[in-house]
Amino acid sequence: MITKIKQLSLYRIATYNVDFISEIIFKRRLAFKILFFTVIIGNSASVFGQPRSNPKEISGYVTYNDSPIKNVNVVVKNTDVKTTTNKKGYYKIKASEKEIIQFSSVGMKPVEIIVEDVTRRLNIAMVDELNELGEVVLKTNKKKNRYGEEEESTITTSYGEINKKSVSYGRIKKIRGKELTVQGTSLIETLSGIVKYLSIENGRVRIVPNLSISNPEESLAVWDIDGTVYEYPPNLAVGDIDKVTVLKSVSATAKYGMRGSGGVIVVRTIGVKSVKQKKGKKRKKKKGKQNGNGAVPYTSAESKISFLATLDTISDHKTLSKFFQGLSSNYIETPSFYLDVSKYFKTEKNNNSLSSQVLSDAQDIFTNDPEALKAIAYTYQERGLHQKAVDVYTKLVELRPSYAQSYRDLANAYTENKQYKKASNMYLQYLREGNYILEEGIEKMVYSEMAYLYTLKKGAAGIKENSEIKGLGLQNSKSDIRLVFEWDTSEAEFAIEFVDPQSRAFNFEHSQEKDSKRIMDEKQRGYSSNEFYLYDLTEGNWFINITYLGNKKDKPSYVKASVYRNWGKINQTKEVKLFKLKRKNYKMGLLKLNSKLPSSEY
């Protein structure tokens, strides 16, 4: 069975050296006193109008049931700084690192977000306050179109589903594939011949009247094709299209943020439709047990991005490199571009040198971006490039010296690189920075990994018995699998589902709505990870599924899964898998684990 690691018992705590425990308690009390007076002084400074430290502008959209809501109160707590959202649900406010922004509206559950060093964009989805009313089910007759088919009540987009009832009448235009006649040489020209309020400008579409008047650049429509958003659509044959939906209202495009302020053209091809039909039939036949409790298989291969389609036609190394360099200037603020291209060069072109060069370029460009560096380090670890991962994590300690995760990650990277002495020293540094290993959260992982070094690598690490490590011992050593999940941004929201061979499920939901206290703790102490243990793999397959819920930003999240077999034993093995999460509100299968097979995506 799957279980959370238990807190250390009083017996195990007692095995620690008394002086060491006293030192930890002293440091924690001292840290608390410093924090207490800092907060008091900081609050007083705010109350009396004294300047705050380096406030920065933070903006975003606030929605409810995928529709923007106005007049939401946005306040920096313990200050007089406040604003409200406009009719598009948009707001902007200035706040400093470690301050708390609160979003509140009548009848809605308040949302509080701690500002971090990387916080610039916060798109907030609000929910109702809990009440005692029971569920009300309304039954209506479904409308049919002129073809005798039932009208769909929702529109599926790359950011989830949009309820048509939440959108103003006349703000959605739907064109079925059979209605597309060949009126032009491309999909754009074909649509402009059917939809009167579309016009073409330099290969892009403008929806008239414009939705955005503040920024002409953003009044150009974007394309959502089979779950991926493009500025310029790839070449598509009109005969391959199942349906096209043109969204031109603020309520319809709110999910896309500023990217969709000029409208969105949602395209679904026939291929995607047929795949969905096949999956639906399979789930019905197998009752969901053969594919991870109904999860669709995870795939990192999104619809072919236009520039990658161009790269397909190039085989020469120099030409590939030159084409990439020409593109990169347009994506100077997009880490996922570099990660996508690096993966493409490695998996599609079998060009490891170019793939590594792209990652190296990204490492230089985003040298002060902790989240981008994390995703790059995850990629190095997945590929077994341990020294490169050590270099990136060393930089992260420099950027985030107050984050507990920084020290743990570097120590773990040292262990992977067989630098056991440095790993041991870094774990001790974690303790000496005032962190501890006696409670929940990242401490569970640190305790497990320190115990592993102490028990199995004591000689290689040159570890000598001292008060700081006395009493360490491996726990959960009888488990078949130790799973460690880490994510690049603290704002990432998702639900991980563990399904055992008997189809029993355990869920860990990392979301503001379900576990705001944990997320608050993660930001205060600086960690973004969790560990789990699996047992009884001999009985059959375990499925690990994930439902991505977003990250309050208009960019993907990266989740790293480290799978340890025979944890804490001499024959321990480890493999790392990296997942790019962009498709929201779909349950996807990440891993299938079996006693006879290595972990695999499914």
JOBELHU-V10330 format. One record per residue. RES is the residue in one small letter. PHI is phi in whole degrees, 0 to 359 (none if undefined). Layout:
RES:PHI + RES:PHI
//
This chain:
m:none + i:272 + t:209 + k:284 + i:294 + k:279 + q:295 + l:298 + s:285 + l:300 + y:297 + r:290 + i:300 + a:293 + t:285 + y:286 + n:297 + v:300 + d:298 + f:296 + i:299 + s:298 + e:296 + i:297 + i:299 + f:300 + k:297 + r:294 + r:295 + l:296 + a:298 + f:296 + k:298 + i:297 + l:297 + f:300 + f:291 + t:296 + v:296 + i:299 + i:296 + g:297 + n:294 + s:297 + a:299 + s:292 + v:298 + f:269 + g:78 + q:282 + p:296 + r:268 + s:278 + n:44 + p:295 + k:233 + e:280 + i:235 + s:218 + g:165 + y:241 + v:244 + t:230 + y:220 + n:52 + d:71 + s:244 + p:292 + i:235 + k:262 + n:61 + v:284 + n:282 + v:241 + v:229 + v:274 + k:302 + n:66 + t:223 + d:260 + v:274 + k:203 + t:203 + t:225 + t:281 + n:272 + k:293 + k:271 + g:82 + y:270 + y:213 + k:210 + i:206 + k:254 + a:212 + s:260 + e:301 + k:79 + e:284 + i:245 + i:260 + q:248 + f:247 + s:215 + s:204 + v:302 + g:85 + m:251 + k:284 + p:301 + v:239 + e:238 + i:235 + i:280 + v:283 + e:250 + d:297 + v:261 + t:291 + r:226 + r:235 + l:223 + n:265 + i:250 + a:255 + m:266 + v:231 + d:292 + e:294 + l:295 + n:221 + e:266 + l:289 + g:282 + e:284 + v:247 + v:250 + l:257 + k:252 + t:227 + n:279 + k:287 + k:282 + k:241 + n:275 + r:289 + y:265 + g:81 + e:262 + e:292 + e:289 + e:284 + s:273 + t:229 + i:243 + t:274 + t:235 + s:290 + y:251 + g:108 + e:259 + i:246 + n:281 + k:300 + k:293 + s:274 + v:249 + s:302 + y:299 + g:84 + r:264 + i:233 + k:238 + k:248 + i:236 + r:283 + g:304 + k:290 + e:272 + l:280 + t:260 + v:284 + q:254 + g:203 + t:273 + s:213 + l:299 + i:301 + e:294 + t:298 + l:294 + s:296 + g:279 + i:258 + v:264 + k:292 + y:267 + l:256 + s:224 + i:256 + e:225 + n:53 + g:84 + r:240 + v:255 + r:246 + i:264 + v:253 + p:283 + n:298 + l:271 + s:245 + i:245 + s:274 + n:218 + p:304 + e:298 + e:271 + s:271 + l:269 + a:288 + v:248 + w:246 + d:250 + i:249 + d:51 + g:97 + t:238 + v:264 + y:232 + e:274 + y:248 + p:286 + p:290 + n:292 + l:233 + a:285 + v:302 + g:291 + d:269 + i:263 + d:276 + k:198 + v:230 + t:235 + v:261 + l:254 + k:228 + s:255 + v:298 + s:294 + a:284 + t:254 + a:301 + k:299 + y:274 + g:65 + m:294 + r:299 + g:259 + s:293 + g:262 + g:102 + v:225 + i:249 + v:267 + v:240 + r:237 + t:270 + i:296 + g:302 + v:295 + k:298 + s:295 + v:297 + k:297 + q:296 + k:297 + k:295 + g:297 + k:295 + k:295 + r:296 + k:292 + k:287 + k:265 + k:58 + g:81 + k:278 + q:270 + n:231 + g:73 + n:61 + g:90 + a:281 + v:281 + p:301 + y:292 + t:219 + s:271 + a:272 + e:277 + s:307 + k:303 + i:292 + s:304 + f:289 + l:288 + a:297 + t:293 + l:297 + d:302 + t:272 + i:250 + s:242 + d:287 + h:301 + k:296 + t:293 + l:300 + s:297 + k:295 + f:296 + f:297 + q:300 + g:292 + l:284 + s:302 + s:297 + n:274 + y:234 + i:295 + e:244 + t:234 + p:302 + s:297 + f:300 + y:293 + l:293 + d:295 + v:293 + s:300 + k:295 + y:298 + f:299 + k:283 + t:272 + e:266 + k:256 + n:52 + n:245 + n:292 + s:293 + l:292 + s:300 + s:292 + q:295 + v:297 + l:296 + s:296 + d:300 + a:298 + q:299 + d:285 + i:292 + f:256 + t:296 + n:246 + d:250 + p:301 + e:291 + a:296 + l:297 + k:299 + a:298 + i:294 + a:297 + y:302 + t:296 + y:300 + q:293 + e:299 + r:271 + g:78 + l:268 + h:290 + q:294 + k:296 + a:296 + v:302 + d:299 + v:291 + y:293 + t:297 + k:295 + l:293 + v:297 + e:294 + l:285 + r:230 + p:291 + s:266 + y:269 + a:300 + q:299 + s:301 + y:287 + r:298 + d:297 + l:292 + a:299 + n:296 + a:295 + y:299 + t:299 + e:300 + n:272 + k:61 + q:261 + y:294 + k:295 + k:294 + a:298 + s:300 + n:296 + m:290 + y:296 + l:294 + q:297 + y:304 + l:291 + r:288 + e:279 + g:99 + n:281 + y:211 + i:228 + l:249 + e:227 + e:281 + g:95 + i:295 + e:300 + k:301 + m:293 + v:298 + y:300 + s:301 + e:284 + m:294 + a:296 + y:299 + l:298 + y:294 + t:278 + l:250 + k:235 + k:302 + g:293 + a:297 + a:273 + g:65 + i:282 + k:247 + e:300 + n:209 + s:296 + e:282 + i:237 + k:299 + g:97 + l:296 + g:203 + l:293 + q:246 + n:54 + s:290 + k:270 + s:288 + d:281 + i:223 + r:249 + l:246 + v:240 + f:254 + e:226 + w:226 + d:283 + t:229 + s:294 + e:278 + a:298 + e:239 + f:196 + a:233 + i:261 + e:243 + f:252 + v:246 + d:275 + p:300 + q:266 + s:66 + r:276 + a:239 + f:237 + n:241 + f:239 + e:256 + h:254 + s:212 + q:297 + e:290 + k:270 + d:214 + s:296 + k:294 + r:295 + i:297 + m:298 + d:295 + e:302 + k:286 + q:292 + r:258 + g:79 + y:211 + s:211 + s:195 + n:200 + e:236 + f:218 + y:235 + l:246 + y:231 + d:60 + l:289 + t:291 + e:276 + g:147 + n:272 + w:256 + f:244 + i:247 + n:248 + i:217 + t:243 + y:276 + l:248 + g:108 + n:216 + k:66 + k:225 + d:264 + k:203 + p:286 + s:247 + y:241 + v:240 + k:255 + a:246 + s:255 + v:251 + y:257 + r:258 + n:54 + w:304 + g:80 + k:248 + i:298 + n:269 + q:300 + t:233 + k:215 + e:223 + v:241 + k:233 + l:247 + f:236 + k:266 + l:251 + k:223 + r:282 + k:267 + n:65 + y:238 + k:279 + m:240 + g:278 + l:266 + l:224 + k:238 + l:244 + n:214 + s:295 + k:259 + l:238 + p:291 + s:297 + s:213 + e:283 + y:219
//
